[in-house]
């Protein structure tokens, strides 16, 4: 067990390019940060078999190497979380290398048949809660985090037309006047709206509840920065005028500072650009996007074959638990609940996702071009529907499997599954027997 640090240190010293620092150097944890690469060595601290290890990062990372000692672990990624699954013996350890090295893991969580163990890793003053406003090109989701409000006012830089509006836990009434959109509803914690508008170039510049400004740190699109081509270089500029201590990882081993950087990539390809900045309150934010650098091979030579990477589906969730609502407008009562599915953690390394295919587990399917979709589950009082699974325990939760298949612009697919939790329908009293 104590050989882990010695082995991990030897692996680090064998890499001549490192010129960073140790964040943690103990008997069970070795965390090393370099501008180009991060290295984490974790010894199994539980004293028993571990079947899963979840390592949480403040943003997406590209895992370059996984080494497992005394066990077999397979790697997959769920958004900003790296998940290792398999079997790791009590004497085992794992070593992980990733880019960008600026992003340090915040927590590691061990799960086994008999144990659950969490350990805090790099401490940083990250934003304490998700923003109430999450906006990107032509769309935004605004969610009330605390307190109640009767209206929400959105301001844009030019006049817009509302293309699509979905209420989350509410039924909003919309009024559009020039550059402002007023939404009236009973906004309780967790309630909000998903809005699409045209033209997509219009920017959401302010969002205000009845009692206060919407909480968003800076109100920015999810990319957090502009990317412009300037000759053979790329110009990257932070969108937030209040961003302080901007640090960029440009995806090719280059690190730069300042609200604006200009960079020329040595080779064509896809690069994950990461911006980390500190706001006026001392909280750190992470924005990331893939940038494409085109190549220009000589005309007399055939361009080399480019590896095609499949997309990664991430349906989000688990969602819930939800409770059934009642609708008595028809002859027989109808019970229902609505779920807003969020697949924004899905991605494609060498292109973009062009289709999201949902199977909601109730016999219905839907294909969309956007990662958000609202779906209503409903049943009538009477016979228990075939598609609704039985509860885990009597009067417990019902787990409805939901499957997402994503298709990228090269026609490649990937499928992942999550589930929706809903309380067992109380009107089927036979379950209690």
TORKOL-4160 file (C-alpha; in steps of 0.2 Angstrom, whole numbers, padded with zeros to 4 digits, m for minus):
433
<pt num="1" X="0000" Y="0000" Z="0000"/>
<pt num="2" X="0014" Y="0012" Z="0004"/>
<pt num="3" X="0023" Y="0009" Z="m0012"/>
<pt num="4" X="0010" Y="0018" Z="m0021"/>
<pt num="5" X="0018" Y="0035" Z="m0018"/>
<pt num="6" X="0035" Y="0029" Z="m0023"/>
<pt num="7" X="0029" Y="0021" Z="m0039"/>
<pt num="8" X="0018" Y="0037" Z="m0043"/>
<pt num="9" X="0033" Y="0048" Z="m0040"/>
<pt num="10" X="0044" Y="0038" Z="m0051"/>
<pt num="11" X="0032" Y="0039" Z="m0065"/>
<pt num="12" X="0031" Y="0058" Z="m0063"/>
<pt num="13" X="0050" Y="0060" Z="m0063"/>
<pt num="14" X="0052" Y="0049" Z="m0078"/>
<pt num="15" X="0042" Y="0063" Z="m0088"/>
<pt num="16" X="0055" Y="0076" Z="m0092"/>
<pt num="17" X="0042" Y="0089" Z="m0099"/>
<pt num="18" X="0034" Y="0092" Z="m0082"/>
<pt num="19" X="0038" Y="0108" Z="m0074"/>
<pt num="20" X="0023" Y="0111" Z="m0062"/>
<pt num="21" X="0020" Y="0108" Z="m0044"/>
<pt num="22" X="0013" Y="0095" Z="m0032"/>
<pt num="23" X="m0005" Y="0099" Z="m0025"/>
<pt num="24" X="m0006" Y="0084" Z="m0014"/>
<pt num="25" X="0007" Y="0072" Z="m0010"/>
<pt num="26" X="0002" Y="0059" Z="0003"/>
<pt num="27" X="0002" Y="0040" Z="0006"/>
<pt num="28" X="m0015" Y="0038" Z="m0003"/>
<pt num="29" X="m0016" Y="0053" Z="m0015"/>
<pt num="30" X="m0004" Y="0061" Z="m0027"/>
<pt num="31" X="m0010" Y="0076" Z="m0037"/>
<pt num="32" X="0002" Y="0085" Z="m0049"/>
<pt num="33" X="m0002" Y="0100" Z="m0059"/>
<pt num="34" X="0007" Y="0106" Z="m0075"/>
<pt num="35" X="0001" Y="0119" Z="m0087"/>
<pt num="36" X="0000" Y="0105" Z="m0100"/>
<pt num="37" X="m0005" Y="0090" Z="m0091"/>
<pt num="38" X="m0013" Y="0085" Z="m0074"/>
<pt num="39" X="m0008" Y="0068" Z="m0065"/>
<pt num="40" X="m0018" Y="0060" Z="m0051"/>
<pt num="41" X="m0013" Y="0044" Z="m0042"/>
<pt num="42" X="m0026" Y="0037" Z="m0030"/>
<pt num="43" X="m0024" Y="0022" Z="m0019"/>
<pt num="44" X="m0039" Y="0012" Z="m0014"/>
<pt num="45" X="m0042" Y="0018" Z="0004"/>
<pt num="46" X="m0057" Y="0007" Z="0008"/>
<pt num="47" X="m0048" Y="m0009" Z="0013"/>
<pt num="48" X="m0060" Y="m0019" Z="0002"/>
<pt num="49" X="m0065" Y="m0021" Z="m0017"/>
<pt num="50" X="m0070" Y="m0006" Z="m0027"/>
<pt num="51" X="m0081" Y="m0007" Z="m0042"/>
<pt num="52" X="m0083" Y="0011" Z="m0047"/>
<pt num="53" X="m0072" Y="0027" Z="m0045"/>
<pt num="54" X="m0080" Y="0044" Z="m0050"/>
<pt num="55" X="m0068" Y="0059" Z="m0052"/>
<pt num="56" X="m0076" Y="0076" Z="m0053"/>
<pt num="57" X="m0069" Y="0090" Z="m0062"/>
<pt num="58" X="m0075" Y="0108" Z="m0064"/>
<pt num="59" X="m0075" Y="0106" Z="m0083"/>
<pt num="60" X="m0072" Y="0093" Z="m0097"/>
<pt num="61" X="m0055" Y="0085" Z="m0098"/>
<pt num="62" X="m0047" Y="0074" Z="m0111"/>
<pt num="63" X="m0040" Y="0059" Z="m0103"/>
<pt num="64" X="m0024" Y="0054" Z="m0111"/>
<pt num="65" X="m0019" Y="0039" Z="m0100"/>
<pt num="66" X="m0026" Y="0027" Z="m0087"/>
<pt num="67" X="m0015" Y="0015" Z="m0078"/>
<pt num="68" X="m0023" Y="0002" Z="m0066"/>
<pt num="69" X="m0013" Y="m0008" Z="m0053"/>
<pt num="70" X="m0021" Y="m0023" Z="m0045"/>
<pt num="71" X="m0037" Y="m0022" Z="m0055"/>
<pt num="72" X="m0046" Y="m0019" Z="m0071"/>
<pt num="73" X="m0055" Y="m0002" Z="m0074"/>
<pt num="74" X="m0064" Y="0004" Z="m0089"/>
<pt num="75" X="m0065" Y="0023" Z="m0092"/>
<pt num="76" X="m0080" Y="0033" Z="m0098"/>
<pt num="77" X="m0085" Y="0051" Z="m0096"/>
<pt num="78" X="m0101" Y="0059" Z="m0090"/>
<pt num="79" X="m0099" Y="0078" Z="m0094"/>
<pt num="80" X="m0086" Y="0084" Z="m0082"/>
<pt num="81" X="m0085" Y="0068" Z="m0072"/>
<pt num="82" X="m0073" Y="0054" Z="m0076"/>
<pt num="83" X="m0080" Y="0037" Z="m0072"/>
<pt num="84" X="m0069" Y="0021" Z="m0069"/>
<pt num="85" X="m0079" Y="0005" Z="m0068"/>
<pt num="86" X="m0073" Y="m0013" Z="m0065"/>
<pt num="87" X="m0064" Y="m0020" Z="m0050"/>
<pt num="88" X="m0050" Y="m0013" Z="m0040"/>
<pt num="89" X="m0042" Y="m0023" Z="m0026"/>
<pt num="90" X="m0039" Y="m0016" Z="m0009"/>
<pt num="91" X="m0020" Y="m0015" Z="m0013"/>
<pt num="92" X="m0023" Y="m0007" Z="m0030"/>
<pt num="93" X="m0021" Y="0011" Z="m0037"/>
<pt num="94" X="m0025" Y="0020" Z="m0053"/>
<pt num="95" X="m0016" Y="0034" Z="m0062"/>
<pt num="96" X="m0024" Y="0046" Z="m0073"/>
<pt num="97" X="m0017" Y="0059" Z="m0085"/>
<pt num="98" X="m0027" Y="0072" Z="m0093"/>
<pt num="99" X="m0027" Y="0089" Z="m0103"/>
<pt num="100" X="m0029" Y="0103" Z="m0099"/>
<pt num="101" X="m0018" Y="0102" Z="m0083"/>
<pt num="102" X="m0026" Y="0119" Z="m0077"/>
<pt num="103" X="m0042" Y="0109" Z="m0072"/>
<pt num="104" X="m0039" Y="0100" Z="m0056"/>
<pt num="105" X="m0052" Y="0087" Z="m0049"/>
<pt num="106" X="m0062" Y="0093" Z="m0035"/>
<pt num="107" X="m0068" Y="0076" Z="m0028"/>
<pt num="108" X="m0065" Y="0057" Z="m0029"/>
<pt num="109" X="m0079" Y="0045" Z="m0024"/>
<pt num="110" X="m0076" Y="0026" Z="m0022"/>
<pt num="111" X="m0091" Y="0014" Z="m0023"/>
<pt num="112" X="m0091" Y="m0004" Z="m0019"/>
<pt num="113" X="m0102" Y="m0018" Z="m0013"/>
<pt num="114" X="m0100" Y="m0014" Z="0005"/>
<pt num="115" X="m0093" Y="0004" Z="0005"/>
<pt num="116" X="m0094" Y="0021" Z="m0001"/>
<pt num="117" X="m0080" Y="0033" Z="0002"/>
<pt num="118" X="m0077" Y="0051" Z="m0004"/>
<pt num="119" X="m0061" Y="0062" Z="m0003"/>
<pt num="120" X="m0059" Y="0080" Z="m0007"/>
<pt num="121" X="m0045" Y="0085" Z="m0019"/>
<pt num="122" X="m0040" Y="0102" Z="m0026"/>
<pt num="123" X="m0049" Y="0116" Z="m0016"/>
<pt num="124" X="m0054" Y="0131" Z="m0027"/>
<pt num="125" X="m0067" Y="0145" Z="m0025"/>
<pt num="126" X="m0078" Y="0139" Z="m0039"/>
<pt num="127" X="m0095" Y="0147" Z="m0042"/>
<pt num="128" X="m0106" Y="0140" Z="m0028"/>
<pt num="129" X="m0122" Y="0136" Z="m0038"/>
<pt num="130" X="m0127" Y="0134" Z="m0056"/>
<pt num="131" X="m0132" Y="0150" Z="m0065"/>
<pt num="132" X="m0151" Y="0155" Z="m0066"/>
<pt num="133" X="m0148" Y="0160" Z="m0084"/>
<pt num="134" X="m0140" Y="0148" Z="m0097"/>
<pt num="135" X="m0140" Y="0155" Z="m0114"/>
<pt num="136" X="m0132" Y="0150" Z="m0131"/>
<pt num="137" X="m0135" Y="0155" Z="m0149"/>
<pt num="138" X="m0154" Y="0158" Z="m0151"/>
<pt num="139" X="m0160" Y="0150" Z="m0135"/>
<pt num="140" X="m0159" Y="0151" Z="m0116"/>
<pt num="141" X="m0165" Y="0142" Z="m0101"/>
<pt num="142" X="m0169" Y="0153" Z="m0085"/>
<pt num="143" X="m0173" Y="0144" Z="m0069"/>
<pt num="144" X="m0178" Y="0151" Z="m0052"/>
<pt num="145" X="m0166" Y="0145" Z="m0039"/>
<pt num="146" X="m0174" Y="0153" Z="m0023"/>
<pt num="147" X="m0189" Y="0163" Z="m0018"/>
<pt num="148" X="m0204" Y="0166" Z="m0028"/>
<pt num="149" X="m0208" Y="0179" Z="m0041"/>
<pt num="150" X="m0223" Y="0183" Z="m0052"/>
<pt num="151" X="m0214" Y="0189" Z="m0068"/>
<pt num="152" X="m0198" Y="0188" Z="m0078"/>
<pt num="153" X="m0192" Y="0202" Z="m0090"/>
<pt num="154" X="m0179" Y="0198" Z="m0103"/>
<pt num="155" X="m0170" Y="0211" Z="m0113"/>
<pt num="156" X="m0161" Y="0209" Z="m0130"/>
<pt num="157" X="m0149" Y="0219" Z="m0140"/>
<pt num="158" X="m0161" Y="0219" Z="m0155"/>
<pt num="159" X="m0180" Y="0215" Z="m0158"/>
<pt num="160" X="m0184" Y="0197" Z="m0158"/>
<pt num="161" X="m0198" Y="0185" Z="m0162"/>
<pt num="162" X="m0202" Y="0171" Z="m0149"/>
<pt num="163" X="m0200" Y="0154" Z="m0159"/>
<pt num="164" X="m0203" Y="0142" Z="m0145"/>
<pt num="165" X="m0207" Y="0143" Z="m0126"/>
<pt num="166" X="m0208" Y="0129" Z="m0114"/>
<pt num="167" X="m0214" Y="0132" Z="m0096"/>
<pt num="168" X="m0204" Y="0122" Z="m0083"/>
<pt num="169" X="m0216" Y="0119" Z="m0068"/>
<pt num="170" X="m0227" Y="0133" Z="m0073"/>
<pt num="171" X="m0238" Y="0140" Z="m0087"/>
<pt num="172" X="m0231" Y="0157" Z="m0093"/>
<pt num="173" X="m0240" Y="0170" Z="m0102"/>
<pt num="174" X="m0229" Y="0180" Z="m0114"/>
<pt num="175" X="m0229" Y="0198" Z="m0120"/>
<pt num="176" X="m0216" Y="0204" Z="m0133"/>
<pt num="177" X="m0213" Y="0223" Z="m0134"/>
<pt num="178" X="m0199" Y="0228" Z="m0145"/>
<pt num="179" X="m0183" Y="0222" Z="m0137"/>
<pt num="180" X="m0191" Y="0215" Z="m0121"/>
<pt num="181" X="m0200" Y="0199" Z="m0117"/>
<pt num="182" X="m0211" Y="0199" Z="m0102"/>
<pt num="183" X="m0216" Y="0182" Z="m0095"/>
<pt num="184" X="m0229" Y="0181" Z="m0081"/>
<pt num="185" X="m0231" Y="0165" Z="m0071"/>
<pt num="186" X="m0230" Y="0158" Z="m0053"/>
<pt num="187" X="m0211" Y="0156" Z="m0053"/>
<pt num="188" X="m0207" Y="0145" Z="m0038"/>
<pt num="189" X="m0189" Y="0137" Z="m0034"/>
<pt num="190" X="m0185" Y="0125" Z="m0048"/>
<pt num="191" X="m0198" Y="0133" Z="m0060"/>
<pt num="192" X="m0193" Y="0143" Z="m0076"/>
<pt num="193" X="m0194" Y="0143" Z="m0095"/>
<pt num="194" X="m0184" Y="0137" Z="m0110"/>
<pt num="195" X="m0185" Y="0150" Z="m0124"/>
<pt num="196" X="m0180" Y="0150" Z="m0142"/>
<pt num="197" X="m0180" Y="0166" Z="m0153"/>
<pt num="198" X="m0176" Y="0173" Z="m0170"/>
<pt num="199" X="m0164" Y="0179" Z="m0176"/>
<pt num="200" X="m0151" Y="0168" Z="m0168"/>
<pt num="201" X="m0139" Y="0183" Z="m0168"/>
<pt num="202" X="m0149" Y="0192" Z="m0155"/>
<pt num="203" X="m0140" Y="0192" Z="m0138"/>
<pt num="204" X="m0149" Y="0191" Z="m0121"/>
<pt num="205" X="m0142" Y="0206" Z="m0112"/>
<pt num="206" X="m0152" Y="0206" Z="m0096"/>
<pt num="207" X="m0164" Y="0195" Z="m0086"/>
<pt num="208" X="m0174" Y="0202" Z="m0071"/>
<pt num="209" X="m0186" Y="0193" Z="m0059"/>
<pt num="210" X="m0200" Y="0203" Z="m0051"/>
<pt num="211" X="m0189" Y="0206" Z="m0035"/>
<pt num="212" X="m0171" Y="0205" Z="m0042"/>
<pt num="213" X="m0159" Y="0202" Z="m0056"/>
<pt num="214" X="m0157" Y="0184" Z="m0061"/>
<pt num="215" X="m0141" Y="0176" Z="m0054"/>
<pt num="216" X="m0129" Y="0172" Z="m0068"/>
<pt num="217" X="m0112" Y="0179" Z="m0062"/>
<pt num="218" X="m0109" Y="0187" Z="m0079"/>
<pt num="219" X="m0124" Y="0185" Z="m0091"/>
<pt num="220" X="m0115" Y="0176" Z="m0106"/>
<pt num="221" X="m0118" Y="0162" Z="m0118"/>
<pt num="222" X="m0112" Y="0145" Z="m0113"/>
<pt num="223" X="m0096" Y="0146" Z="m0124"/>
<pt num="224" X="m0090" Y="0161" Z="m0113"/>
<pt num="225" X="m0079" Y="0168" Z="m0127"/>
<pt num="226" X="m0079" Y="0173" Z="m0145"/>
<pt num="227" X="m0068" Y="0164" Z="m0158"/>
<pt num="228" X="m0063" Y="0174" Z="m0173"/>
<pt num="229" X="m0051" Y="0170" Z="m0188"/>
<pt num="230" X="m0037" Y="0183" Z="m0191"/>
<pt num="231" X="m0027" Y="0178" Z="m0205"/>
<pt num="232" X="m0018" Y="0161" Z="m0201"/>
<pt num="233" X="m0022" Y="0164" Z="m0182"/>
<pt num="234" X="m0037" Y="0163" Z="m0171"/>
<pt num="235" X="m0042" Y="0178" Z="m0160"/>
<pt num="236" X="m0051" Y="0173" Z="m0144"/>
<pt num="237" X="m0059" Y="0186" Z="m0133"/>
<pt num="238" X="m0069" Y="0183" Z="m0116"/>
<pt num="239" X="m0087" Y="0189" Z="m0118"/>
<pt num="240" X="m0088" Y="0195" Z="m0100"/>
<pt num="241" X="m0081" Y="0213" Z="m0097"/>
<pt num="242" X="m0080" Y="0209" Z="m0079"/>
<pt num="243" X="m0069" Y="0194" Z="m0080"/>
<pt num="244" X="m0053" Y="0195" Z="m0071"/>
<pt num="245" X="m0037" Y="0184" Z="m0071"/>
<pt num="246" X="m0041" Y="0176" Z="m0087"/>
<pt num="247" X="m0031" Y="0160" Z="m0090"/>
<pt num="248" X="m0033" Y="0150" Z="m0107"/>
<pt num="249" X="m0028" Y="0133" Z="m0111"/>
<pt num="250" X="m0028" Y="0132" Z="m0130"/>
<pt num="251" X="m0028" Y="0113" Z="m0132"/>
<pt num="252" X="m0011" Y="0111" Z="m0140"/>
<pt num="253" X="m0001" Y="0113" Z="m0124"/>
<pt num="254" X="m0001" Y="0132" Z="m0125"/>
<pt num="255" X="m0006" Y="0142" Z="m0110"/>
<pt num="256" X="m0010" Y="0161" Z="m0111"/>
<pt num="257" X="m0017" Y="0174" Z="m0099"/>
<pt num="258" X="m0027" Y="0190" Z="m0102"/>
<pt num="259" X="m0045" Y="0194" Z="m0108"/>
<pt num="260" X="m0039" Y="0192" Z="m0126"/>
<pt num="261" X="m0027" Y="0181" Z="m0134"/>
<pt num="262" X="m0021" Y="0178" Z="m0152"/>
<pt num="263" X="m0014" Y="0161" Z="m0157"/>
<pt num="264" X="m0008" Y="0151" Z="m0172"/>
<pt num="265" X="m0010" Y="0132" Z="m0172"/>
<pt num="266" X="0005" Y="0122" Z="m0179"/>
<pt num="267" X="m0006" Y="0109" Z="m0187"/>
<pt num="268" X="m0025" Y="0107" Z="m0192"/>
<pt num="269" X="m0037" Y="0098" Z="m0181"/>
<pt num="270" X="m0049" Y="0100" Z="m0167"/>
<pt num="271" X="m0044" Y="0108" Z="m0151"/>
<pt num="272" X="m0053" Y="0110" Z="m0134"/>
<pt num="273" X="m0051" Y="0128" Z="m0129"/>
<pt num="274" X="m0053" Y="0131" Z="m0110"/>
<pt num="275" X="m0056" Y="0148" Z="m0102"/>
<pt num="276" X="m0054" Y="0150" Z="m0083"/>
<pt num="277" X="m0058" Y="0167" Z="m0076"/>
<pt num="278" X="m0061" Y="0174" Z="m0059"/>
<pt num="279" X="m0076" Y="0186" Z="m0056"/>
<pt num="280" X="m0076" Y="0201" Z="m0045"/>
<pt num="281" X="m0082" Y="0191" Z="m0030"/>
<pt num="282" X="m0067" Y="0179" Z="m0031"/>
<pt num="283" X="m0077" Y="0164" Z="m0039"/>
<pt num="284" X="m0069" Y="0155" Z="m0053"/>
<pt num="285" X="m0079" Y="0150" Z="m0069"/>
<pt num="286" X="m0075" Y="0138" Z="m0083"/>
<pt num="287" X="m0080" Y="0140" Z="m0101"/>
<pt num="288" X="m0075" Y="0127" Z="m0115"/>
<pt num="289" X="m0078" Y="0124" Z="m0133"/>
<pt num="290" X="m0070" Y="0115" Z="m0148"/>
<pt num="291" X="m0062" Y="0125" Z="m0161"/>
<pt num="292" X="m0058" Y="0118" Z="m0179"/>
<pt num="293" X="m0042" Y="0123" Z="m0187"/>
<pt num="294" X="m0043" Y="0118" Z="m0206"/>
<pt num="295" X="m0028" Y="0111" Z="m0215"/>
<pt num="296" X="m0022" Y="0115" Z="m0233"/>
<pt num="297" X="m0013" Y="0100" Z="m0240"/>
<pt num="298" X="m0003" Y="0102" Z="m0256"/>
<pt num="299" X="m0014" Y="0100" Z="m0272"/>
<pt num="300" X="m0002" Y="0086" Z="m0279"/>
<pt num="301" X="m0004" Y="0076" Z="m0263"/>
<pt num="302" X="m0020" Y="0067" Z="m0257"/>
<pt num="303" X="m0025" Y="0073" Z="m0240"/>
<pt num="304" X="m0021" Y="0060" Z="m0226"/>
<pt num="305" X="m0036" Y="0050" Z="m0219"/>
<pt num="306" X="m0043" Y="0058" Z="m0204"/>
<pt num="307" X="m0049" Y="0048" Z="m0190"/>
<pt num="308" X="m0068" Y="0049" Z="m0187"/>
<pt num="309" X="m0073" Y="0050" Z="m0169"/>
<pt num="310" X="m0090" Y="0044" Z="m0164"/>
<pt num="311" X="m0101" Y="0056" Z="m0154"/>
<pt num="312" X="m0105" Y="0054" Z="m0135"/>
<pt num="313" X="m0123" Y="0053" Z="m0129"/>
<pt num="314" X="m0127" Y="0060" Z="m0112"/>
<pt num="315" X="m0145" Y="0061" Z="m0108"/>
<pt num="316" X="m0142" Y="0069" Z="m0091"/>
<pt num="317" X="m0152" Y="0063" Z="m0076"/>
<pt num="318" X="m0157" Y="0053" Z="m0066"/>
<pt num="319" X="m0173" Y="0065" Z="m0066"/>
<pt num="320" X="m0185" Y="0066" Z="m0052"/>
<pt num="321" X="m0192" Y="0061" Z="m0041"/>
<pt num="322" X="m0209" Y="0067" Z="m0048"/>
<pt num="323" X="m0226" Y="0066" Z="m0041"/>
<pt num="324" X="m0242" Y="0063" Z="m0051"/>
<pt num="325" X="m0253" Y="0078" Z="m0055"/>
<pt num="326" X="m0272" Y="0076" Z="m0058"/>
<pt num="327" X="m0283" Y="0082" Z="m0073"/>
<pt num="328" X="m0301" Y="0080" Z="m0070"/>
<pt num="329" X="m0307" Y="0089" Z="m0086"/>
<pt num="330" X="m0311" Y="0072" Z="m0095"/>
<pt num="331" X="m0324" Y="0059" Z="m0090"/>
<pt num="332" X="m0310" Y="0049" Z="m0081"/>
<pt num="333" X="m0296" Y="0057" Z="m0071"/>
<pt num="334" X="m0279" Y="0058" Z="m0080"/>
<pt num="335" X="m0263" Y="0058" Z="m0070"/>
<pt num="336" X="m0248" Y="0066" Z="m0077"/>
<pt num="337" X="m0231" Y="0074" Z="m0075"/>
<pt num="338" X="m0219" Y="0084" Z="m0086"/>
<pt num="339" X="m0200" Y="0081" Z="m0088"/>
<pt num="340" X="m0188" Y="0093" Z="m0096"/>
<pt num="341" X="m0173" Y="0082" Z="m0103"/>
<pt num="342" X="m0156" Y="0090" Z="m0105"/>
<pt num="343" X="m0143" Y="0082" Z="m0116"/>
<pt num="344" X="m0131" Y="0097" Z="m0117"/>
<pt num="345" X="m0117" Y="0086" Z="m0110"/>
<pt num="346" X="m0117" Y="0076" Z="m0126"/>
<pt num="347" X="m0104" Y="0080" Z="m0138"/>
<pt num="348" X="m0093" Y="0076" Z="m0154"/>
<pt num="349" X="m0074" Y="0078" Z="m0154"/>
<pt num="350" X="m0073" Y="0080" Z="m0173"/>
<pt num="351" X="m0090" Y="0088" Z="m0178"/>
<pt num="352" X="m0107" Y="0092" Z="m0171"/>
<pt num="353" X="m0122" Y="0082" Z="m0166"/>
<pt num="354" X="m0136" Y="0084" Z="m0179"/>
<pt num="355" X="m0150" Y="0073" Z="m0172"/>
<pt num="356" X="m0156" Y="0068" Z="m0154"/>
<pt num="357" X="m0167" Y="0053" Z="m0154"/>
<pt num="358" X="m0176" Y="0050" Z="m0138"/>
<pt num="359" X="m0185" Y="0034" Z="m0132"/>
<pt num="360" X="m0195" Y="0040" Z="m0117"/>
<pt num="361" X="m0199" Y="0022" Z="m0110"/>
<pt num="362" X="m0218" Y="0024" Z="m0112"/>
<pt num="363" X="m0219" Y="0018" Z="m0130"/>
<pt num="364" X="m0216" Y="0036" Z="m0138"/>
<pt num="365" X="m0201" Y="0042" Z="m0147"/>
<pt num="366" X="m0195" Y="0059" Z="m0153"/>
<pt num="367" X="m0181" Y="0065" Z="m0164"/>
<pt num="368" X="m0175" Y="0083" Z="m0162"/>
<pt num="369" X="m0161" Y="0094" Z="m0167"/>
<pt num="370" X="m0159" Y="0103" Z="m0150"/>
<pt num="371" X="m0153" Y="0095" Z="m0134"/>
<pt num="372" X="m0168" Y="0100" Z="m0124"/>
<pt num="373" X="m0185" Y="0092" Z="m0125"/>
<pt num="374" X="m0200" Y="0092" Z="m0114"/>
<pt num="375" X="m0211" Y="0076" Z="m0112"/>
<pt num="376" X="m0227" Y="0072" Z="m0103"/>
<pt num="377" X="m0230" Y="0055" Z="m0095"/>
<pt num="378" X="m0248" Y="0051" Z="m0092"/>
<pt num="379" X="m0259" Y="0037" Z="m0087"/>
<pt num="380" X="m0278" Y="0035" Z="m0084"/>
<pt num="381" X="m0286" Y="0027" Z="m0069"/>
<pt num="382" X="m0289" Y="0009" Z="m0072"/>
<pt num="383" X="m0278" Y="m0005" Z="m0077"/>
<pt num="384" X="m0260" Y="m0003" Z="m0073"/>
<pt num="385" X="m0251" Y="0002" Z="m0090"/>
<pt num="386" X="m0239" Y="m0011" Z="m0097"/>
<pt num="387" X="m0225" Y="0002" Z="m0100"/>
<pt num="388" X="m0224" Y="0008" Z="m0082"/>
<pt num="389" X="m0212" Y="m0003" Z="m0072"/>
<pt num="390" X="m0217" Y="m0009" Z="m0055"/>
<pt num="391" X="m0210" Y="0000" Z="m0040"/>
<pt num="392" X="m0193" Y="m0004" Z="m0032"/>
<pt num="393" X="m0203" Y="m0007" Z="m0016"/>
<pt num="394" X="m0221" Y="m0006" Z="m0011"/>
<pt num="395" X="m0226" Y="0012" Z="m0012"/>
<pt num="396" X="m0209" Y="0017" Z="m0017"/>
<pt num="397" X="m0201" Y="0024" Z="m0033"/>
<pt num="398" X="m0205" Y="0019" Z="m0051"/>
<pt num="399" X="m0189" Y="0020" Z="m0062"/>
<pt num="400" X="m0194" Y="0023" Z="m0080"/>
<pt num="401" X="m0179" Y="0020" Z="m0092"/>
<pt num="402" X="m0175" Y="0033" Z="m0105"/>
<pt num="403" X="m0164" Y="0030" Z="m0120"/>
<pt num="404" X="m0155" Y="0044" Z="m0130"/>
<pt num="405" X="m0146" Y="0041" Z="m0147"/>
<pt num="406" X="m0136" Y="0055" Z="m0154"/>
<pt num="407" X="m0131" Y="0056" Z="m0173"/>
<pt num="408" X="m0116" Y="0067" Z="m0178"/>
<pt num="409" X="m0113" Y="0075" Z="m0195"/>
<pt num="410" X="m0103" Y="0060" Z="m0201"/>
<pt num="411" X="m0118" Y="0048" Z="m0198"/>
<pt num="412" X="m0110" Y="0040" Z="m0183"/>
<pt num="413" X="m0121" Y="0036" Z="m0168"/>
<pt num="414" X="m0120" Y="0033" Z="m0149"/>
<pt num="415" X="m0133" Y="0028" Z="m0137"/>
<pt num="416" X="m0134" Y="0030" Z="m0118"/>
<pt num="417" X="m0148" Y="0027" Z="m0105"/>
<pt num="418" X="m0154" Y="0036" Z="m0090"/>
<pt num="419" X="m0170" Y="0035" Z="m0080"/>
<pt num="420" X="m0185" Y="0045" Z="m0073"/>
<pt num="421" X="m0190" Y="0043" Z="m0055"/>
<pt num="422" X="m0208" Y="0045" Z="m0051"/>
<pt num="423" X="m0218" Y="0040" Z="m0035"/>
<pt num="424" X="m0229" Y="0024" Z="m0037"/>
<pt num="425" X="m0247" Y="0029" Z="m0042"/>
<pt num="426" X="m0257" Y="0029" Z="m0026"/>
<pt num="427" X="m0273" Y="0024" Z="m0035"/>
<pt num="428" X="m0267" Y="0006" Z="m0039"/>
<pt num="429" X="m0270" Y="0001" Z="m0021"/>
<pt num="430" X="m0266" Y="m0017" Z="m0024"/>
<pt num="431" X="m0248" Y="m0014" Z="m0022"/>
<pt num="432" X="m0250" Y="m0011" Z="m0004"/>
<pt num="433" X="m0256" Y="m0029" Z="m0001"/>
